Amino acid sequence: MNISLEEHVDGFYAETINKKRCFIQKESILEINAYTLDLITYDERRISIDTTHGITYQFSEEESDWESLLEWITSWADLPENWSIAAWPAPFSTKTSVLWIITS
């Protein structure tokens, strides 16, 4: 994933798990979720971002700039510092954690 947070006050550019480059506008974000993808022998942490455009963007911890995405989400959604502990609680969990949802 190539995520650029450089002076993009309207949003950010990122590469999804499908290797497609996208621009996600802050004002179009409806919901941000964390979930685990069970790959039989190991889990892969993922983030999904639902938008007003009817598109859900998915990101994987396997991408090089995963930490940058997590930092952006933490800051933008004003999440507590240790939110990831509760978001991905146990190995092979099927829980989806809502990190942020639009309220207005």
C-alpha positions in Angstrom: 0.0 0.0 0.0 1.3 3.4 -0.8 -0.4 5.9 1.4 0.4 9.6 1.1 -0.6 12.0 3.8 1.3 14.9 2.3 -0.9 18.0 2.6 -4.0 16.3 1.3 -6.5 18.1 3.5 -9.4 16.5 1.7 -8.3 12.9 2.2 -5.5 10.5 1.2 -4.2 8.3 -1.6 -3.8 4.6 -0.9 -3.4 1.3 -2.7 -6.0 -1.3 -1.8 -5.6 -5.0 -1.3 -6.5 -5.3 -5.0 -3.4 -3.1 -5.8 -5.7 -0.4 -7.1 -4.7 3.2 -6.3 -7.5 5.3 -4.9 -8.2 8.6 -3.3 -10.4 8.5 -0.2 -12.0 11.8 0.7 -12.5 12.4 4.4 -16.0 13.8 3.8 -17.1 10.6 2.0 -16.2 8.2 4.8 -19.2 6.5 6.4 -17.6 3.8 8.5 -14.2 2.4 9.3 -14.0 -1.3 10.4 -11.2 -3.6 11.6 -11.5 -7.4 11.0 -9.4 -10.5 10.7 -9.2 -12.6 7.5 -8.7 -16.3 8.4 -6.1 -17.7 6.0 -6.2 -21.2 7.6 -2.6 -21.2 9.1 -2.5 -17.5 10.1 -4.7 -14.4 10.4 -4.3 -11.2 8.4 -5.5 -8.0 10.0 -7.6 -5.8 7.7 -9.2 -2.4 7.7 -12.2 -1.5 5.5 -13.5 1.9 4.8 -17.1 2.4 3.5 -17.8 5.5 1.6 -20.8 7.5 0.4 -19.8 6.5 -3.2 -21.0 2.9 -2.4 -17.4 1.7 -2.5 -15.7 -0.2 0.3 -11.9 0.0 0.3 -10.0 -2.8 2.0 -6.4 -2.6 3.3 -4.1 -5.4 4.7 -1.4 -5.5 7.3 0.7 -7.2 4.6 1.2 -3.9 2.8 4.3 -1.8 3.5 2.6 1.3 4.8 0.1 -0.4 7.0 1.4 1.5 10.1 0.9 4.9 8.3 -2.7 4.0 7.6 -3.3 3.0 11.3 -1.7 6.3 12.4 -3.9 8.3 10.0 -7.1 6.5 11.2 -6.1 6.9 14.9 -5.6 10.6 14.4 -8.5 11.3 12.1 -11.1 9.3 14.0 -9.6 10.4 17.4 -9.2 6.8 18.6 -7.5 5.9 21.9 -3.8 5.0 21.6 -4.4 1.3 22.3 -7.5 0.8 20.1 -5.9 -2.0 18.1 -5.8 -4.4 21.1 -9.6 -4.5 21.2 -10.0 -4.3 17.4 -8.3 -7.6 16.8 -8.9 -9.5 20.1 -8.0 -13.1 19.5 -6.5 -15.3 16.8 -9.0 -16.6 14.2 -11.7 -14.3 15.5 -14.7 -13.5 13.2 -15.4 -10.2 15.1 -15.7 -7.0 13.1 -14.9 -3.9 15.1 -16.4 -0.6 14.2 -13.6 1.9 14.7 -15.6 5.0 13.5 -19.1 5.6 12.1 -20.7 8.7 10.8 -23.2 10.0 13.3 -24.8 12.9 11.5 
